[in-house]
Amino acid sequence: MNPLPLTPALLTVARRVVWFKEPADALADPVHFLAYMMTYGTVEDLRALQEIIGLEDFREVLDHAPPGIFDARSWAYWNLKCGRSPVPPLPVRRGVQIRPSRSVAEQ
C-alpha cells in the first residue's frame, strides 16, 4: 500500500481514530491506520480519504487486517462493501495457547 500523505484532514482523522499514537506515526502504517478508521471512523472521516483511498486499498486492509482492531459489525460491513460474500471470519491473534488446568478429579 502506498504511504498516506500528511494532510491536515488526515492528521485530524488520525488524531481521533488512533488516539494512542501521534497522528504522523499513525499515518506511517497505512494498514493499521485504515483498519482503525474502518472500525471507528465517521462519514466525515471517509470524506477526508475519498480522494486518496480507493476500494482496492480497503480490500488490501481486509487482506492484512491486524487482529483485535475490527469489531464484527465493521468487519461484516467492509467485507460486503468490498464485494466479499460470504464474509470471512475475523482475524484472530496467534500465539501461545494455554490449556485449561485439569481439575483435581482428573489428576
C-alpha positions in Angstrom: 0.0 0.0 0.0 1.2 3.5 -0.8 2.2 5.8 2.0 -0.5 8.3 3.1 0.1 12.0 2.7 0.3 14.1 5.9 -2.5 16.4 5.0 -4.3 18.4 7.7 -7.5 16.5 7.2 -5.8 13.1 7.5 -3.8 14.2 10.5 -7.1 15.2 12.2 -8.7 11.8 11.4 -5.6 10.0 12.7 -5.6 12.0 15.9 -9.2 10.9 16.5 -9.3 7.2 15.4 -5.8 6.2 16.5 -5.8 8.2 19.7 -2.9 6.4 21.4 -0.3 7.5 18.7 0.9 10.7 17.3 -1.0 11.4 14.1 2.1 11.3 11.8 3.1 7.9 13.4 -0.4 6.5 12.8 -0.3 7.5 9.2 3.1 5.9 8.7 1.4 2.5 8.9 -1.4 2.8 6.4 -2.9 -0.7 7.0 -3.0 -0.2 10.8 -4.4 3.3 10.4 -7.1 2.3 7.9 -8.1 -0.7 10.0 -8.8 1.7 12.9 -10.5 4.2 10.5 -12.7 1.4 9.1 -13.8 0.5 12.6 -14.0 3.8 14.4 -14.3 6.3 11.5 -17.2 8.6 10.7 -18.7 9.6 7.4 -16.7 12.8 7.7 -13.5 10.7 8.2 -14.3 8.8 5.0 -14.8 12.1 3.1 -11.2 13.1 4.1 -10.0 9.9 2.5 -12.1 9.7 -0.6 -9.6 11.4 -2.9 -6.7 9.3 -1.6 -8.0 5.8 -0.8 -9.9 3.5 -3.2 -11.8 0.3 -2.9 -8.6 -1.7 -3.7 -6.9 -0.1 -0.7 -9.8 -1.1 1.6 -9.5 -4.7 0.2 -5.8 -4.7 1.0 -6.5 -3.7 4.6 -9.0 -6.6 4.9 -6.4 -9.0 3.4 -3.8 -7.9 6.0 -6.1 -6.8 8.9 -4.3 -6.7 12.3 -6.2 -9.0 14.8 -8.1 -7.2 17.5 -9.0 -4.0 15.7 -12.2 -4.8 13.8 -15.4 -5.5 15.6 -17.8 -8.0 14.0 -20.1 -5.3 12.6 -17.4 -3.2 10.9 -15.7 -6.4 9.6 -19.0 -7.6 8.0 -19.8 -4.1 6.6 -16.4 -3.6 4.9 -16.2 -7.1 3.5 -19.7 -6.7 2.0 -18.8 -3.2 0.7 -15.7 -4.7 -1.0 -17.8 -7.5 -2.6 -16.8 -10.3 -0.3 -19.6 -12.7 0.4 -19.7 -14.8 2.4 -17.8 -12.7 4.9 -14.6 -14.5 6.1 -14.0 -14.9 9.9 -12.5 -12.0 11.8 -8.7 -12.2 12.1 -7.6 -13.7 15.4 -4.4 -13.4 17.4 -2.0 -16.3 17.1 0.4 -17.2 19.8 0.8 -19.3 22.9 -2.3 -21.4 23.6 -2.9 -22.0 27.3 -4.7 -25.2 28.1 -7.2 -25.1 30.9 -5.9 -26.6 34.0 -7.1 -30.1 35.0 -9.4 -30.4 37.9 -8.4 -32.3 41.0 -10.7 -35.1 40.0 -8.9 -35.5 36.6 -5.4 -35.8 38.2 
